[in-house]
Amino acid sequence: MKPIIDLNTFASGALAEKVNIELQKALDNIADPNTDHKKARKVTVSITLKANEKRNLANVIVDTKSTLVPAVGVETELIIDYTPDGKITGAELKSGIPGQAFISDNGEILDDKGKPLPAEEPVNQKVVQFK
């Protein structure tokens, strides 16, 4: 049986072009490391035919769409506190434990919110030498 239409050339090639665009979106989404690789992507092709009154001609609308996987959420923690005037505030916890300082990648000592800690004042102490 001979096909009714050639899908490669249908609508002056627009059908094939639209399918390829949506397939590329799905492939890009699969390659995105921020998405769940286990979830399926889908490309849908819709061909809508609407006949005229004489039923000798049909207006055809070709449409495609892709159903992609959204990026996975990113988790963090907020330290919830109050400002000196009593308003609620929050700051991202950077150290992993509230109140714990940490050393940044460049060696700077930071508080639990990632802000630099003030340098300690040198203590003037007399050195006792034992002989």
Secondary structure by P-SEA (a helix, b strand, c coil): ccccccccccccaaaaaaaaaaaaaaaaaaacccccccbbbbbbbbbbbbbcccccccbbbbbbbbbccccbbbbbcccccccccccccccccccccccbbbbccccccccccccccccccccbbbbbbcc
